[in-house]
Amino acid sequence: MTTTAHAGRRATGAGAGTRIGTGAGQGSKTRNGSGARRGLFGLRNETMETIFGYAYALLMVDVLLVVFNLPLAVMLFVTVDSLASWPFFLLLSLTLAPSLVGAFEVFRSMKTEGRPRPFAAFWQGYRRRGGPAFIVGLVTAAVVGVVLLDGTITAGTVWAPLLGPLFAVLGIGSVAAALFALAGLVVFETASLKAVAKAALYLSVRRWYFSAVSLVMVALIAAAVLLQPVLGAALVPGILLYAVFANAQYSFHRVVEDAKG
């Protein structure tokens, strides 16, 4: 009887211990599982907020570019053959450069501040650097206009094979230098236009591969807008201009680091 009672008590104690151990294990598993879910969902929510924040900022940049270049956007939409009227559109494009520094300011704030604020950043860049940017755009439009006019005059003549490549290099090079200059006005907020322009001319030649990438991005934007004015202007410019600004910003920072070293 005593042996049986002892055995019963041991079995009862073991069962209770098993139940206690099982309950502790289940509680630990539940706590660990909920903690993992909280950590997983916390990371996922943060990542999704960042993605949607960037997407929202890029879409708002597209909208702001259309608003600040409304005459150009409207004429592109209603004109059947935009390329045939290039002098008129070249004149309307003078509003592009100030709006581009606004877009570049949005991209800069996305990197430095983390939280996108497209409207405030765009207006800040437009108001602070819009004047110098307009000068950059005016000079670029003048160079491109002269190149296109001379190219039209010399086309079909004996001078075309000789002057054609020269005109192409001048026109494309001026656009590449202008993109670097507009980005430099945003990267170096207190630098003078003369200093930024000199650095932009140097970088457009020294970092020619970045110039080529930027020109491809701009060409894709132009093709999208010309083929589908509404969808092209609403979806394409922000993403590709972000790549243009990132290339220029990296080039400027490398030059500064090399000068310090």
GUDO-559667 format. One record per residue: residue number from 1; x, y, z of N, C-alpha, C in turn. Coordinates in Angstrom, 1 decimal. Example, Ala and Ser with C-alpha at 12.3 -4.5 7.8 and 13.67 -1.06 7.14 Angstrom:
// residues 2
<1,<13.2,-5.7,7.8>,<12.3,-4.5,7.8>,<13.2,-3.3,7.8>>
<2,<12.8,-2.2,7.1>,<13.7,-1.1,7.1>,<12.9,0.0,7.9>>
This chain:
// residues 261
<1,<0.8,-1.2,0.0>,<0.0,0.0,0.0>,<0.9,1.2,0.0>>
<2,<1.9,1.2,0.9>,<2.8,2.4,0.9>,<3.5,2.6,-0.4>>
<3,<4.0,1.5,-1.0>,<4.6,1.6,-2.3>,<3.7,2.1,-3.3>>
<4,<2.5,1.6,-3.3>,<1.5,2.1,-4.3>,<1.2,3.6,-4.1>>
<5,<1.1,4.0,-2.8>,<0.8,5.4,-2.5>,<2.0,6.3,-3.0>>
<6,<3.2,5.8,-2.7>,<4.4,6.6,-3.2>,<4.4,6.7,-4.7>>
<7,<4.1,5.6,-5.4>,<4.1,5.5,-6.8>,<3.0,6.5,-7.4>>
<8,<1.9,6.5,-6.7>,<0.8,7.4,-7.1>,<1.2,8.8,-7.0>>
<9,<1.9,9.2,-5.8>,<2.3,10.5,-5.7>,<3.3,10.9,-6.7>>
<10,<4.3,10.0,-7.0>,<5.3,10.3,-8.0>,<4.6,10.5,-9.4>>
<11,<3.7,9.7,-9.7>,<3.0,9.8,-11.0>,<2.2,11.1,-11.1>>
<12,<1.6,11.5,-9.9>,<0.8,12.7,-9.9>,<1.7,13.9,-10.0>>
<13,<2.9,13.9,-9.3>,<3.9,14.9,-9.3>,<4.5,15.1,-10.7>>
<14,<4.7,13.9,-11.3>,<5.3,14.0,-12.7>,<4.3,14.5,-13.7>>
<15,<3.0,14.1,-13.5>,<2.0,14.7,-14.4>,<1.8,16.1,-14.2>>
<16,<1.8,16.6,-13.0>,<1.7,18.0,-12.7>,<2.9,18.8,-13.3>>
<17,<4.1,18.2,-13.1>,<5.3,18.8,-13.6>,<5.3,18.8,-15.1>>
<18,<4.7,17.8,-15.7>,<4.6,17.8,-17.2>,<3.7,18.8,-17.6>>
<19,<2.5,19.0,-16.9>,<1.6,20.0,-17.3>,<2.1,21.4,-17.1>>
<20,<2.9,21.5,-16.0>,<3.5,22.8,-15.7>,<4.5,23.2,-16.8>>
<21,<5.3,22.1,-17.1>,<6.4,22.3,-18.2>,<5.7,22.6,-19.5>>
<22,<4.7,21.9,-19.8>,<4.0,22.1,-21.1>,<3.4,23.5,-21.1>>
<23,<2.7,23.9,-20.0>,<2.1,25.2,-20.0>,<3.2,26.3,-20.1>>
<24,<4.4,26.1,-19.5>,<5.4,27.1,-19.6>,<6.0,27.1,-21.0>>
<25,<6.1,25.9,-21.6>,<6.5,25.8,-23.0>,<5.6,26.5,-23.9>>
<26,<4.3,26.3,-23.7>,<3.3,26.9,-24.5>,<3.3,28.4,-24.4>>
<27,<3.4,28.9,-23.1>,<3.5,30.3,-22.8>,<4.7,30.9,-23.5>>
<28,<5.9,30.2,-23.4>,<7.1,30.7,-24.0>,<6.9,30.8,-25.5>>
<29,<6.3,29.7,-26.0>,<6.1,29.6,-27.5>,<5.2,30.8,-28.0>>
<30,<4.1,31.0,-27.1>,<3.2,32.0,-27.5>,<3.8,33.4,-27.5>>
<31,<4.6,33.6,-26.4>,<5.3,34.9,-26.2>,<6.3,35.1,-27.4>>
<32,<7.1,34.0,-27.7>,<8.1,34.1,-28.7>,<7.4,34.3,-30.1>>
<33,<6.3,33.6,-30.3>,<5.6,33.7,-31.6>,<5.0,35.1,-31.7>>
<34,<4.4,35.7,-30.7>,<3.8,37.0,-30.8>,<4.9,38.0,-31.0>>
<35,<6.0,37.8,-30.3>,<7.1,38.8,-30.4>,<7.6,38.8,-31.8>>
<36,<7.7,37.6,-32.4>,<8.2,37.5,-33.8>,<7.3,38.1,-34.8>>
<37,<5.9,37.9,-34.5>,<5.0,38.6,-35.3>,<5.0,40.1,-35.2>>
<38,<5.2,40.5,-34.0>,<5.3,42.0,-33.8>,<6.5,42.5,-34.5>>
<39,<7.6,41.8,-34.4>,<8.8,42.3,-35.0>,<8.7,42.3,-36.6>>
<40,<8.1,41.2,-37.0>,<7.9,41.0,-38.5>,<7.0,42.1,-39.0>>
<41,<5.8,42.3,-38.4>,<4.9,43.2,-38.9>,<5.4,44.7,-38.7>>
<42,<6.2,44.9,-37.6>,<6.8,46.2,-37.4>,<7.7,46.6,-38.6>>
<43,<8.6,45.6,-39.0>,<9.5,45.8,-40.1>,<8.7,46.0,-41.4>>
<44,<7.7,45.2,-41.6>,<6.9,45.2,-42.8>,<6.2,46.6,-42.9>>
<45,<5.6,47.0,-41.8>,<4.9,48.3,-41.9>,<5.8,49.4,-42.1>>
<46,<7.0,49.4,-41.5>,<8.0,50.5,-41.7>,<8.4,50.5,-43.2>>
<47,<8.7,49.3,-43.7>,<9.1,49.2,-45.1>,<8.0,49.7,-46.1>>
<48,<6.8,49.3,-45.8>,<5.7,49.7,-46.7>,<5.5,51.2,-46.6>>
<49,<5.6,51.8,-45.4>,<5.4,53.2,-45.3>,<6.5,54.0,-46.1>>
<50,<7.8,53.5,-46.0>,<8.8,54.1,-46.8>,<8.6,54.0,-48.3>>
<51,<8.2,52.8,-48.7>,<7.9,52.7,-50.2>,<6.8,53.6,-50.6>>
<52,<5.7,53.6,-49.9>,<4.6,54.4,-50.3>,<4.9,55.9,-50.2>>
<53,<5.8,56.3,-49.2>,<6.2,57.6,-49.1>,<7.0,58.1,-50.3>>
<54,<7.9,57.3,-50.7>,<8.7,57.6,-51.9>,<7.9,57.6,-53.1>>
<55,<7.0,56.7,-53.3>,<6.1,56.7,-54.5>,<5.2,57.9,-54.5>>
<56,<4.7,58.3,-53.3>,<3.9,59.5,-53.3>,<4.7,60.7,-53.6>>
<57,<5.9,60.8,-53.1>,<6.7,62.0,-53.5>,<7.1,62.1,-54.9>>
<58,<7.3,60.9,-55.6>,<7.7,60.9,-57.0>,<6.4,61.3,-57.8>>
<59,<5.3,60.8,-57.4>,<4.1,61.2,-58.2>,<3.7,62.7,-58.0>>
<60,<4.0,63.2,-56.8>,<3.7,64.6,-56.6>,<4.7,65.5,-57.4>>
<61,<5.9,65.0,-57.5>,<6.9,65.7,-58.4>,<6.4,65.8,-59.8>>
<62,<5.8,64.7,-60.3>,<5.2,64.7,-61.7>,<4.1,65.7,-61.8>>
<63,<3.2,65.7,-60.8>,<2.1,66.7,-60.8>,<2.6,68.1,-60.7>>
<64,<3.6,68.4,-59.9>,<4.1,69.8,-59.7>,<4.9,70.2,-61.0>>
<65,<5.6,69.3,-61.7>,<6.2,69.6,-62.9>,<5.2,70.0,-64.0>>
<66,<4.1,69.3,-64.0>,<3.0,69.7,-65.0>,<2.5,71.1,-64.6>>
<67,<2.2,71.3,-63.3>,<1.6,72.6,-62.9>,<2.5,73.7,-63.2>>
<68,<3.8,73.6,-62.9>,<4.7,74.7,-63.1>,<5.2,74.9,-64.5>>
<69,<4.8,73.9,-65.4>,<5.1,74.0,-66.8>,<3.8,73.8,-67.6>>
<70,<2.7,74.4,-67.1>,<1.4,74.2,-67.7>,<1.3,74.6,-69.1>>
<71,<1.8,75.8,-69.5>,<1.7,76.1,-71.0>,<2.3,75.1,-71.9>>
<72,<3.5,74.6,-71.5>,<4.2,73.6,-72.3>,<3.4,72.3,-72.3>>
<73,<2.9,71.9,-71.1>,<2.2,70.7,-71.1>,<0.9,70.7,-71.9>>
<74,<0.2,71.8,-71.9>,<-1.0,71.9,-72.7>,<-0.7,71.9,-74.2>>
<75,<0.3,72.6,-74.6>,<0.6,72.7,-76.0>,<1.1,71.3,-76.5>>
<76,<1.8,70.6,-75.7>,<2.3,69.3,-76.1>,<1.0,68.3,-76.2>>
<77,<0.0,68.6,-75.5>,<-1.2,67.8,-75.5>,<-2.0,68.1,-76.8>>
<78,<-2.1,69.3,-77.1>,<-3.0,69.7,-78.2>,<-2.3,69.8,-79.6>>
<79,<-1.0,69.8,-79.6>,<-0.2,69.9,-80.9>,<0.0,68.5,-81.5>>
<80,<-0.3,68.4,-82.8>,<-0.2,67.1,-83.4>,<1.3,66.8,-83.7>>
<81,<2.0,67.7,-84.3>,<3.4,67.5,-84.6>,<4.3,68.5,-83.8>>
<82,<4.7,68.1,-82.7>,<5.5,69.0,-81.8>,<6.9,69.2,-82.3>>
<83,<7.5,68.3,-83.0>,<8.9,68.4,-83.5>,<8.9,69.5,-84.6>>
<84,<7.9,69.6,-85.4>,<7.9,70.6,-86.4>,<7.8,72.0,-85.9>>
<85,<7.3,72.2,-84.7>,<7.2,73.5,-84.1>,<8.2,73.7,-83.0>>
<86,<9.4,73.2,-83.2>,<10.4,73.2,-82.1>,<10.8,74.6,-81.7>>
<87,<10.8,75.7,-82.5>,<11.2,77.0,-81.9>,<10.2,77.4,-80.9>>
<88,<8.9,77.2,-81.1>,<7.8,77.6,-80.2>,<8.0,76.8,-78.9>>
<89,<8.2,75.5,-79.0>,<8.3,74.7,-77.8>,<9.7,75.0,-77.1>>
<90,<10.7,75.3,-77.8>,<11.9,75.7,-77.1>,<11.7,77.0,-76.3>>
<91,<10.9,77.9,-76.7>,<10.6,79.1,-76.0>,<9.8,78.7,-74.7>>
<92,<8.8,77.8,-74.9>,<8.0,77.4,-73.7>,<8.8,76.6,-72.7>>
<93,<9.9,76.0,-73.2>,<10.7,75.1,-72.3>,<11.5,76.0,-71.3>>
<94,<11.5,77.3,-71.4>,<12.2,78.1,-70.4>,<11.7,78.0,-69.0>>
<95,<10.5,77.5,-68.8>,<10.0,77.2,-67.5>,<10.5,75.9,-66.8>>
<96,<11.2,75.1,-67.6>,<11.6,73.8,-67.2>,<12.7,73.9,-66.1>>
<97,<13.7,74.6,-66.4>,<14.9,74.7,-65.5>,<14.5,75.0,-64.0>>
<98,<13.8,76.1,-63.8>,<13.4,76.4,-62.4>,<12.6,75.3,-61.7>>
<99,<11.7,74.7,-62.5>,<10.9,73.6,-61.9>,<11.8,72.4,-61.6>>
<100,<12.8,72.2,-62.4>,<13.7,71.0,-62.2>,<14.5,71.2,-60.9>>
<101,<14.9,72.4,-60.5>,<15.6,72.6,-59.2>,<14.6,72.3,-58.1>>
<102,<13.3,72.6,-58.3>,<12.3,72.2,-57.3>,<12.2,70.7,-57.2>>
<103,<12.2,70.0,-58.3>,<12.2,68.6,-58.2>,<13.4,68.0,-57.6>>
<104,<14.6,68.5,-57.9>,<15.8,68.1,-57.3>,<15.9,68.3,-55.8>>
<105,<15.3,69.4,-55.4>,<15.2,69.7,-54.0>,<14.3,68.7,-53.2>>
<106,<13.3,68.2,-53.9>,<12.5,67.1,-53.3>,<13.3,65.9,-53.1>>
<107,<14.1,65.5,-54.1>,<14.9,64.3,-54.1>,<16.0,64.5,-53.0>>
<108,<16.6,65.7,-52.9>,<17.6,65.9,-51.8>,<17.0,65.7,-50.4>>
<109,<15.8,66.3,-50.2>,<15.2,66.2,-48.9>,<14.8,64.7,-48.6>>
<110,<14.4,64.0,-49.6>,<14.1,62.5,-49.4>,<15.3,61.8,-48.9>>
<111,<16.5,62.2,-49.3>,<17.7,61.5,-48.8>,<18.1,62.0,-47.5>>
<112,<18.1,63.3,-47.3>,<18.6,63.9,-46.0>,<17.6,63.8,-44.9>>
<113,<16.4,64.1,-45.1>,<15.4,64.1,-44.1>,<14.6,62.8,-43.9>>
<114,<14.6,62.0,-44.9>,<13.9,60.7,-44.8>,<12.4,60.8,-45.0>>
<115,<11.7,61.7,-44.4>,<10.3,61.8,-44.6>,<10.0,62.7,-45.8>>
<116,<9.3,62.2,-46.8>,<9.1,63.0,-48.0>,<8.1,64.2,-47.7>>
<117,<8.4,65.3,-48.2>,<7.5,66.5,-48.1>,<7.6,67.2,-49.4>>
<118,<7.0,66.7,-50.4>,<7.2,67.2,-51.8>,<6.8,68.6,-52.0>>
<119,<5.7,69.0,-51.5>,<5.2,70.4,-51.8>,<6.1,71.4,-51.2>>
<120,<6.4,71.3,-49.9>,<7.3,72.3,-49.3>,<8.7,72.3,-49.9>>
<121,<9.2,71.1,-50.1>,<10.6,71.0,-50.7>,<10.6,71.6,-52.1>>
<122,<9.6,71.3,-52.9>,<9.6,71.8,-54.3>,<9.6,73.3,-54.3>>
<123,<8.7,73.9,-53.5>,<8.6,75.3,-53.5>,<9.8,76.0,-52.9>>
<124,<10.4,75.3,-51.9>,<11.7,75.9,-51.3>,<12.8,75.9,-52.4>>
<125,<13.0,74.8,-53.1>,<14.0,74.8,-54.2>,<13.7,75.8,-55.3>>
<126,<12.4,75.9,-55.7>,<12.0,76.8,-56.8>,<12.2,78.2,-56.4>>
<127,<11.9,78.6,-55.1>,<12.0,80.0,-54.7>,<13.4,80.3,-54.5>>
<128,<14.2,79.4,-54.0>,<15.6,79.8,-53.6>,<16.6,79.8,-54.8>>
<129,<16.4,78.8,-55.7>,<17.3,78.7,-56.8>,<16.7,78.8,-58.2>>
<130,<15.5,79.3,-58.2>,<14.8,79.4,-59.5>,<15.4,80.4,-60.4>>
<131,<15.9,81.5,-59.9>,<16.5,82.6,-60.7>,<17.8,82.1,-61.4>>
<132,<18.8,81.6,-60.7>,<19.9,81.0,-61.3>,<19.6,79.9,-62.3>>
<133,<18.6,79.0,-61.9>,<18.2,77.9,-62.8>,<17.6,78.5,-64.1>>
<134,<16.9,79.6,-64.0>,<16.3,80.2,-65.3>,<17.4,80.6,-66.2>>
<135,<18.5,81.2,-65.6>,<19.6,81.6,-66.5>,<20.3,80.4,-67.1>>
<136,<20.4,79.3,-66.4>,<21.0,78.1,-67.0>,<20.1,77.6,-68.1>>
<137,<18.8,77.6,-67.9>,<17.9,77.2,-68.9>,<17.9,78.1,-70.1>>
<138,<18.0,79.4,-69.9>,<18.0,80.3,-71.0>,<19.3,80.1,-71.9>>
<139,<20.4,80.0,-71.3>,<21.7,79.7,-72.0>,<21.6,78.4,-72.8>>
<140,<21.1,77.4,-72.1>,<21.0,76.1,-72.8>,<20.0,76.2,-74.0>>
<141,<18.9,76.8,-73.8>,<17.9,77.0,-74.9>,<18.5,77.7,-76.1>>
<142,<19.3,78.8,-75.7>,<20.0,79.6,-76.8>,<21.0,78.7,-77.6>>
<143,<21.8,77.9,-76.9>,<22.7,77.0,-77.6>,<22.0,76.0,-78.4>>
<144,<21.0,75.3,-77.8>,<20.3,74.3,-78.6>,<19.5,74.9,-79.8>>
<145,<19.0,76.1,-79.6>,<18.3,76.8,-80.7>,<19.2,77.1,-81.9>>
<146,<20.4,77.6,-81.5>,<21.4,78.0,-82.6>,<21.9,76.7,-83.3>>
<147,<22.1,75.6,-82.5>,<22.5,74.3,-83.1>,<21.4,73.8,-84.0>>
<148,<20.2,73.8,-83.6>,<19.1,73.3,-84.5>,<18.9,74.2,-85.7>>
<149,<19.0,75.5,-85.5>,<18.9,76.4,-86.7>,<20.0,76.2,-87.7>>
<150,<21.2,76.1,-87.2>,<22.3,75.9,-88.1>,<22.3,74.5,-88.8>>
<151,<21.8,73.5,-88.0>,<21.7,72.2,-88.5>,<20.6,72.2,-89.6>>
<152,<19.5,72.9,-89.4>,<18.5,73.0,-90.5>,<19.0,73.6,-91.7>>
<153,<19.8,74.7,-91.6>,<20.3,75.4,-92.7>,<21.3,74.6,-93.5>>
<154,<22.2,73.9,-92.8>,<23.3,73.2,-93.5>,<22.9,71.8,-93.9>>
<155,<21.7,71.4,-93.5>,<21.2,70.0,-93.9>,<21.1,70.0,-95.4>>
<156,<21.6,68.9,-96.0>,<21.5,68.7,-97.4>,<22.6,69.4,-98.2>>
<157,<23.5,70.1,-97.5>,<24.6,70.8,-98.2>,<25.9,70.0,-98.1>>
<158,<27.0,70.4,-98.7>,<28.3,69.7,-98.6>,<28.9,69.9,-97.2>>
<159,<28.4,70.8,-96.4>,<28.9,71.0,-95.1>,<28.3,70.2,-94.0>>
<160,<27.2,69.5,-94.4>,<26.5,68.7,-93.4>,<27.3,67.6,-92.8>>
<161,<28.1,66.8,-93.5>,<28.9,65.7,-92.9>,<30.0,66.3,-91.9>>
<162,<30.4,67.5,-92.2>,<31.5,68.1,-91.4>,<30.9,68.8,-90.1>>
<163,<29.9,69.6,-90.3>,<29.3,70.3,-89.2>,<28.3,69.6,-88.4>>
<164,<27.7,68.6,-89.0>,<26.6,67.8,-88.3>,<27.1,67.2,-87.0>>
<165,<28.2,66.5,-86.9>,<28.7,66.0,-85.6>,<29.0,67.1,-84.6>>
<166,<29.6,68.2,-85.1>,<30.0,69.3,-84.2>,<28.7,69.9,-83.6>>
<167,<27.7,70.1,-84.4>,<26.4,70.6,-83.9>,<25.8,69.6,-82.8>>
<168,<25.9,68.4,-83.1>,<25.3,67.4,-82.2>,<26.0,67.4,-80.9>>
<169,<27.4,67.5,-80.9>,<28.1,67.5,-79.7>,<27.8,68.7,-78.9>>
<170,<27.7,69.9,-79.5>,<27.4,71.1,-78.8>,<26.0,71.1,-78.2>>
<171,<25.1,70.6,-78.9>,<23.7,70.5,-78.4>,<23.6,69.6,-77.3>>
<172,<24.1,68.4,-77.5>,<24.0,67.3,-76.4>,<24.8,67.7,-75.2>>
<173,<26.0,68.2,-75.5>,<26.9,68.7,-74.3>,<26.3,69.8,-73.5>>
<174,<25.6,70.7,-74.1>,<25.0,71.8,-73.4>,<23.8,71.3,-72.5>>
<175,<23.1,70.3,-73.0>,<22.0,69.7,-72.1>,<22.6,69.0,-70.9>>
<176,<23.7,68.2,-71.2>,<24.3,67.5,-70.1>,<24.9,68.4,-69.1>>
<177,<25.6,69.5,-69.5>,<26.1,70.4,-68.6>,<25.0,71.1,-67.8>>
<178,<23.9,71.4,-68.4>,<22.8,72.1,-67.8>,<22.2,71.2,-66.7>>
<179,<22.1,69.9,-66.9>,<21.6,69.0,-65.9>,<22.5,68.9,-64.7>>
<180,<23.8,68.9,-64.9>,<24.8,68.9,-63.8>,<24.6,70.3,-63.1>>
<181,<24.5,71.4,-63.8>,<24.4,72.7,-63.2>,<23.2,72.8,-62.3>>
<182,<22.0,72.3,-62.8>,<20.8,72.4,-62.0>,<20.9,71.6,-60.7>>
<183,<21.5,70.4,-60.9>,<21.7,69.6,-59.7>,<22.7,70.2,-58.7>>
<184,<23.7,70.8,-59.3>,<24.7,71.5,-58.4>,<24.1,72.7,-57.6>>
<185,<23.2,73.4,-58.2>,<22.5,74.5,-57.5>,<21.8,74.0,-56.3>>
<186,<21.3,72.7,-56.3>,<20.6,72.2,-55.2>,<21.6,71.5,-54.2>>
<187,<22.6,70.9,-54.7>,<23.6,70.2,-53.8>,<24.4,71.2,-53.0>>
<188,<24.8,72.3,-53.7>,<25.6,73.4,-53.0>,<24.7,74.6,-52.9>>
<189,<24.0,74.7,-51.8>,<22.9,75.7,-51.7>,<23.4,77.1,-51.7>>
<190,<24.6,77.4,-51.2>,<25.2,78.7,-51.1>,<26.2,79.1,-52.2>>
<191,<26.5,78.1,-53.1>,<27.5,78.3,-54.1>,<27.0,79.3,-55.2>>
<192,<27.9,80.0,-55.8>,<27.5,81.0,-56.9>,<27.2,80.2,-58.2>>
<193,<26.4,80.8,-59.0>,<26.1,80.2,-60.3>,<27.3,80.0,-61.1>>
<194,<28.3,80.9,-61.1>,<29.5,80.8,-61.8>,<30.3,79.6,-61.4>>
<195,<30.4,79.4,-60.1>,<31.2,78.3,-59.6>,<30.5,77.0,-60.0>>
<196,<29.2,76.9,-59.8>,<28.5,75.7,-60.1>,<28.6,75.4,-61.6>>
<197,<28.5,76.4,-62.5>,<28.5,76.2,-63.9>,<29.9,75.7,-64.3>>
<198,<31.0,76.2,-63.8>,<32.3,75.7,-64.1>,<32.5,74.3,-63.7>>
<199,<32.0,73.9,-62.5>,<32.1,72.5,-62.1>,<31.2,71.6,-62.9>>
<200,<30.0,72.1,-63.4>,<29.2,71.3,-64.2>,<29.8,71.1,-65.6>>
<201,<30.4,72.1,-66.1>,<31.1,71.9,-67.4>,<32.2,70.8,-67.3>>
<202,<33.0,70.9,-66.2>,<34.0,70.0,-66.0>,<33.5,68.5,-65.8>>
<203,<32.4,68.4,-65.0>,<31.9,67.1,-64.7>,<31.2,66.5,-66.0>>
<204,<30.6,67.3,-66.8>,<29.9,66.8,-67.9>,<30.9,66.1,-68.9>>
<205,<32.1,66.6,-68.9>,<33.2,66.0,-69.7>,<33.9,64.9,-69.0>>
<206,<34.3,65.2,-67.7>,<35.1,64.3,-66.9>,<34.3,63.0,-66.6>>
<207,<33.1,63.1,-66.2>,<32.2,62.0,-65.9>,<31.2,61.8,-67.1>>
<208,<31.8,61.6,-68.3>,<31.0,61.5,-69.5>,<30.0,60.4,-69.4>>
<209,<30.3,59.3,-68.7>,<29.4,58.1,-68.6>,<28.2,58.5,-67.8>>
<210,<28.3,59.3,-66.8>,<27.2,59.8,-66.0>,<26.3,60.8,-66.9>>
<211,<27.0,61.6,-67.7>,<26.3,62.4,-68.7>,<25.5,61.6,-69.6>>
<212,<26.1,60.5,-70.1>,<25.4,59.7,-71.1>,<24.1,59.1,-70.4>>
<213,<24.2,58.6,-69.2>,<23.1,58.0,-68.5>,<22.0,59.1,-68.3>>
<214,<22.4,60.3,-67.9>,<21.4,61.4,-67.7>,<20.7,61.7,-69.0>>
<215,<21.5,61.8,-70.1>,<20.9,62.1,-71.3>,<19.9,61.0,-71.8>>
<216,<20.2,59.8,-71.5>,<19.3,58.7,-71.9>,<18.0,58.8,-71.0>>
<217,<18.1,59.2,-69.7>,<17.0,59.4,-68.9>,<16.1,60.5,-69.5>>
<218,<16.7,61.6,-69.8>,<15.9,62.7,-70.4>,<15.3,62.4,-71.7>>
<219,<16.0,61.6,-72.5>,<15.5,61.2,-73.8>,<14.2,60.3,-73.6>>
<220,<14.3,59.4,-72.6>,<13.1,58.6,-72.3>,<11.9,59.4,-71.8>>
<221,<12.2,60.4,-71.0>,<11.1,61.3,-70.6>,<10.5,62.0,-71.7>>
<222,<11.3,62.5,-72.6>,<10.8,63.3,-73.8>,<10.0,62.3,-74.7>>
<223,<10.5,61.1,-74.9>,<9.8,60.2,-75.7>,<8.5,59.8,-75.1>>
<224,<8.4,59.6,-73.8>,<7.2,59.2,-73.2>,<6.2,60.3,-73.2>>
<225,<6.6,61.5,-73.0>,<5.7,62.7,-73.0>,<5.2,62.9,-74.5>>
<226,<6.1,62.8,-75.5>,<5.6,63.0,-76.8>,<4.7,62.0,-77.3>>
<227,<4.9,60.7,-76.9>,<4.0,59.6,-77.4>,<2.7,59.6,-76.6>>
<228,<2.8,59.7,-75.3>,<1.6,59.7,-74.4>,<1.7,60.9,-73.5>>
<229,<1.2,62.1,-73.9>,<1.4,63.3,-73.1>,<0.9,63.2,-71.7>>
<230,<-0.3,62.6,-71.5>,<-0.9,62.5,-70.2>,<-0.2,61.5,-69.3>>
<231,<-0.2,60.2,-69.8>,<0.4,59.2,-69.0>,<1.9,59.4,-68.8>>
<232,<2.6,59.9,-69.9>,<4.0,60.1,-69.8>,<4.4,61.2,-68.8>>
<233,<3.6,62.3,-68.8>,<3.9,63.3,-67.8>,<3.5,63.0,-66.4>>
<234,<2.5,62.1,-66.3>,<2.0,61.7,-64.9>,<2.8,60.6,-64.2>>
<235,<3.5,59.8,-65.0>,<4.2,58.6,-64.4>,<5.7,58.5,-64.6>>
<236,<6.2,59.1,-65.6>,<7.6,58.8,-66.0>,<8.6,59.8,-65.4>>
<237,<8.4,61.1,-65.5>,<9.5,62.1,-65.1>,<10.1,61.9,-63.7>>
<238,<9.3,61.7,-62.7>,<9.8,61.7,-61.3>,<10.9,60.6,-61.1>>
<239,<10.6,59.4,-61.6>,<11.5,58.3,-61.4>,<12.8,58.5,-62.1>>
<240,<12.7,58.9,-63.4>,<14.0,59.1,-64.2>,<14.8,60.3,-63.7>>
<241,<14.1,61.4,-63.4>,<14.8,62.5,-62.9>,<15.5,62.2,-61.5>>
<242,<14.9,61.4,-60.8>,<15.6,60.9,-59.5>,<17.0,60.3,-59.8>>
<243,<17.0,59.5,-60.9>,<18.3,58.9,-61.3>,<19.3,59.9,-61.8>>
<244,<18.8,60.9,-62.5>,<19.6,62.0,-63.0>,<20.2,62.8,-61.8>>
<245,<19.4,63.1,-60.8>,<19.9,63.8,-59.7>,<20.9,63.0,-58.9>>
<246,<20.6,61.7,-58.7>,<21.5,60.9,-58.0>,<22.9,60.8,-58.6>>
<247,<22.9,60.7,-59.9>,<24.2,60.6,-60.7>,<25.0,61.9,-60.5>>
<248,<24.3,63.0,-60.6>,<25.0,64.3,-60.5>,<25.5,64.6,-59.1>>
<249,<24.6,64.2,-58.1>,<25.0,64.4,-56.7>,<26.2,63.6,-56.3>>
<250,<26.3,62.3,-56.8>,<27.4,61.5,-56.6>,<28.7,62.0,-57.2>>
<251,<28.5,62.6,-58.4>,<29.7,63.1,-59.1>,<30.3,64.3,-58.4>>
<252,<29.4,65.2,-57.9>,<29.8,66.4,-57.2>,<30.5,66.0,-55.9>>
<253,<30.0,65.0,-55.2>,<30.6,64.6,-53.9>,<31.9,64.0,-54.1>>
<254,<32.1,63.2,-55.2>,<33.4,62.6,-55.5>,<34.4,63.7,-55.8>>
<255,<34.0,64.7,-56.5>,<35.0,65.8,-56.8>,<35.4,66.5,-55.5>>
<256,<34.5,66.7,-54.6>,<34.8,67.4,-53.4>,<35.7,66.5,-52.5>>
<257,<35.4,65.2,-52.5>,<36.3,64.3,-51.7>,<37.7,64.2,-52.3>>
<258,<37.8,64.2,-53.7>,<39.1,64.1,-54.3>,<39.9,65.4,-54.0>>
<259,<39.2,66.5,-54.0>,<39.9,67.8,-53.7>,<40.4,67.8,-52.3>>
<260,<39.6,67.3,-51.4>,<40.1,67.3,-50.0>,<41.2,66.3,-49.8>>
<261,<41.2,65.2,-50.5>,<42.3,64.2,-50.4>,<43.5,64.7,-51.1>>
